[in-house]
Amino acid sequence: MNKTNIYDLEPSELSSLLEGPSFRATQMLNWVYKKNVSNFKEMNNLPKDYREVLDEKFVVGSLSLLKKEVSTDGSEKYLFGLTDGKTMETVLLKMKEDEFDDEGKKTREARYTVCISSQVGCKVGCAFCLTAKGGFERNLTAGEIVEQVAFIKKDKEFGEEKSINIVFMGMGEPLDNMENVVKAIKIITHKDALCIAPRRITISTSGLATKIEKLAIMDMGVNLAISLHAVDDELREKLMPINKAYNIKAVIDAVRKFKADRRKKVLFEYLLLGGVNDDIKSAQKLGKLLSGLDAKINLILFNPYEDSEFKRPTKEAAEAFREYLANKRFICTIRESKGIDISAACGQLKQRDKDGR
């Protein structure tokens, strides 16, 4: 008998499947999401015979941890096994350390971002991405997406009050698996589930213009990040074949329809590849392209992996690129690379595990 994964269900769906009083669903969700309990036998405020029925019909979680690597900068990379034998990755990024006053009292908690996957592999086929080398295998279910966050919160012993940010920037194109991603976000943000505010969630997309427009209509309150990486269609098509279907103009037009959080801007991610797109002329074109948009630019230094045809830009080139855009009144930052001493590039831990390394 196939059991239903609790992580796959919105609270209203769980309530409709359970027998007995309506508050049973809230009780179960409290055990699963607030207390991180996965064994029905431990849910001691439920009747014993009721717990036995639950154990016959449901399961809490389906991921198995195959490997974990920890960087000296605090980043942690998880390789998960799925029930069908496939694997995917999740990354925990430590963005800021705990802060203390002169008396040693903690004044601010460390800040974390969970970088989650939405697919096993990816269809987009970006030339610089290691995930693309393995091709596309399948979409992740809503539950497999939700469980990545729940697993890490449990693994790190984060209490329910601990605020974390979530970014769909792991393996896969989130908007290519839009139905499951949207459902996962509804579960993640629900007060009886993970209760993470939509403003703490970012969907990073390679630019599926029609899906961006659909997301805009939904008005879910999440943030949008566009992986741009080039300033003209010719180069972008070489780097990102999806540009043939959704060129730069189509992407920008779709972004204009997206309602961003008033406190935040639409984020444009630009991967700096040494000698390819990191010159001042490209910076000038990028500034002109984004003129008039309420945009923030995030420059990313390419994270090299074995046998890659691309190289990391120099710090001098990256800083000159950033300075030009900053002088044009753009909010422009260079994102510090995390986990360079571990399998940090997206798909690298999966590939190394496959190769037996």
N, C-alpha and C positions, 0 to 999 in steps of 0.2 A: 504494500500500500504506500503510495506516495504521500508524504506529509507536506502540509502547507507551511512555508517559512513565515514566521511572524513578521520578519523584516520586510516582506513583500506586501504587507497589508497596511493600508491607511486605517486609522482608528475606527472610522465608520464601517469599513469592510470587516474588520475583526469583530466589531460589535454584532454585525448581522450574522456572523458565522457561529457565534457562541450561544449556547443554551443558558437559560437562567436569567437572573436580573441584569439590567443594562450596565450596572457598575462593575461587573466582572471584567469587562474589557479594560476599564481604567485601572483596575487592580493589576491585571496582567502587564499592561504597558508600564506601570510604575516599577514592577519587578524587572522588566526587560531593559528599559531605557534609563531609569533613575538609579536602580540598584545593581544593574549589570549582571543579573541572574539569568542563566540560560537553562537551568534544570528545573522542571516543573515541581519536582519533589521538594525543592527549597521554598516554594511559594506558599508559606505556611498559613496565610490568612485565607486560603482557598480550601474548601472541603476536600478531604483525601480522595473520595471517589471521583470528584470533579477533576482533580489533578491527573488521575489515571486516564480519564477520557481525553483530556488535553494532550497527554503524552502519546496517545494513539493517533491523534489527528494532526498535531502540530509539531514543529521543530523551531528552535530559536537559533538561527544562524546556519550557514553552510560553508563558510570559508575555513580553510586550514592554513596555518602559518608554516610555510616551507623554509623561509630564510629571512633573516633580519640583519641589516648592516647599520652600524652607528658611526657617524662622522665625528671628528674632533670638534666641529662647530655646532654639534648638537642635533644635526639633521639625522633622521632615521628613515631607512627605506625597508619596506616590507614586501616580500614576495608571497602572494597568496595562491593556494591551490583551490580550484573550483571542483564541484562534484563530478564534472565530466572529464576531469584530468587536465584541463587547460589551466593556464596561470596568468596572473596579472599583478600589477604593482600599485602600491600606495606610498606616499612620502609624507613624513611629518617634518615640517620646517620650523625651527626655533627662530623667531624673528627678533625677539628682544629678551634680554635676561631679566631675572628678578631684580628689583631695585630696593635698597635699604637706606634708612636714614642713619645719622651719626650714632644712634643708640642701638643699631642693629635691627630695628623694627622694619618689617617688610612694608614698603609704601606702594609697590606695584608688582603685580604678578607677571611672570614671564608670558610672552605672547607667542602663540603658535598658529601655524596655518597647516591644514591638512590638504594635500594635493591628491585628489582622487581620480580614478579611472572610470570611464564610461563604456569602454569596449575592450575586447580581447583583440589586440591589433588595431589597425586603422585602415580605412579605405582612401584617405586623402593623399597619401604617398609623397609627403614633403621630402625633398632631396636630402635635407640635413638631419632628418629624424630617424633614429635607430628603430623605433617602433614600426615605422613604415617598411623596414627591410623584411620584417616577418610576415607582412601581408595582413589581411583582415580575417578573423576567425568567427567572431560572433559578437552580438550586443550583450552587455551585462543586464541582468534583470534589475528592477528597482531595488529589490532586497539586497542584491550583491553590491549595489552602490551605497545604500544606507549602511550596511554592515561594515564597510571600510571605516566609516566615521565612528560607529559604535565600538568596533574592535579596538581602535587606537585609544579612545577615551578610557576603555577598560584597561588596556595594556599599560597606559601611563597613569592610571588611577586618578584621572581628572574627575572631580566632583561635578554634579549636575549644574552647579553655579559657575563652573569654569567656562569662560568665553573663548571660543576658538573660531578662526576663520576657515572657510572651505572654498577651494577653488577647483573647478573642473578643468584641470590642466595636466592630468596624467595620461594614460594610454587612451587613444581614441578621440574621435570628434564628437563632443556632447550633443550637438544639434543633429547629428546623423542617427542618434538614438534618443530622439526628443521625447517620445512618449514615456519611456522609462525614466529619463532624467527628470522630467517634470513631476512624475509621480514620486520619485525619490525626494525631490525638494519639498513636496507637500508633506511627506512623512518627517523629514529632517526638521522642518519648521513648526510642526504641530506641537501645541503646548503639552500634549500627553505623550509625545515621543521625545525626540532629541531637543526640541524647543530652542533651536538656533535661529536667530533673527535673519530674515531674508537679506538685510543689508550686509550681513557677514558672508554672504555666498556670492561667488563670482563665476559666471560661465565664460570660459575662454573658447572662442571659436575661430576656425580658419577662414570664416566668412561665407557661410551658407546664407546668402542674402534673403531668400524667401523664408527660411526658418527664423532669421532674426526678426523679420516683420511679424511672424506669428507670435514670437516671444514677446514682442512689443505690445501686441493686442492683449495678451494674457495679463500683462502688468503685474507680475509676481513680486515685484519689489527687489529682485536680485540685481546684481551689477553685471555689466557686460565688458568683456575684454576681447579685442580684435587682434588676431595674429596677422600683422600686415607684412613685415619683413622685407618689403621692396616698395619702391616709389613709382615704378612704371610696370605696365602689363607684361612687357617682354621678359624682364628679369623675374617677375613674380611667377610667371608661367613655368620658368625653368626651375624655380625653387619650390613652387606649390602648384602642381598641375590643376588643382581645383579652380585656379584663376581663369581657366578656359571656360568654365561654366558660370562663374561669378567673378567678373573682373572688378578692378578697384573701384570704378564708378558705381557699380551695382552695390558693392559693400558699403561705401560711404553713404549712398542714398538710403539704404536700409537703416544705418546707424542714426541718421537724422530723425527717424521715426521712433527710435527707442527712448523711452522715458526713464532717464537715470535718476537715482536718488539725488535729491537737491543738494546734499552735502558732498556728493561725489561726482566725478566726471567720467565719461566713457574712456576706458583705458585702451590705448593702442600699444601693442607689444611689437617691438622691432628688434629682431635678432641680428646682432652685429657679427658678420662673417668677415674675417680678415681678408682684405684685398678684393672683396666682392661688393659690399654695400655700406662700407664704413667711412667713405670719403665725405668731405664737406659738400660736394655737389649733391650727394644723396640727401644730406641734411637739409640743404636748401629746398630741394624738391619736396621733402617730407613736410617741411614747414608750410610750403605753399599749398600742398594737398589738404592739410588739416586746418587751414585758415578758416575761421568762422565757426568751427566746431568747439563745443565745450569739452575739450579733450585733455587727457593727461598722457604723456608718452613715457613708456617704460623701456629703456634700452637693456637688452639682455646680451651678455657676452657668451658667445658660443661655448658650450661645454663639450670638449672633444671626447671622442670615443675611438676605439681601435678601428683602423682601416677607413676612417672618415676622409672624404675628399676636401673637407673644409678645415680651416684653422681658426684659432681664437684671435681676435683683434688685439692690437697693443693697447695698453692703458692710455697712452697718449692720444691715439686715434679716437678711442671711446670718449675721452674727456673733451676733446675738441668738438666732437659731434654733439655731445650734451650741451656744451657751452654755447654753441651757435643757436640751438633751439631755445635755450634759457634766455638768451639775449633777445629772442623774438617773442618773449613773454609766455612761452609754453612752460607748464610744469613738466619738467623732464628729469627723470632720475635714472641712474645706472643701477640695475638690480644686481646686488652682490650674489655671486654664484655660491650655492650651498652644496656641501657634500662632495667636493671634487676628489677627496681621498677615498670615497667609496664608489659603488656603481651608480653614479648620480644621474647620468644622462637617461632620459626616459626610454625604458625598454632594455637598459643595459644589464640590470640584475636578472631579468627574465632570460636574456640571451646567454649570459654567463652560466646560469643554472642549466640551460639547455645544452650548452657545450661541455658541462661537467666541470666548470672552473669555479 
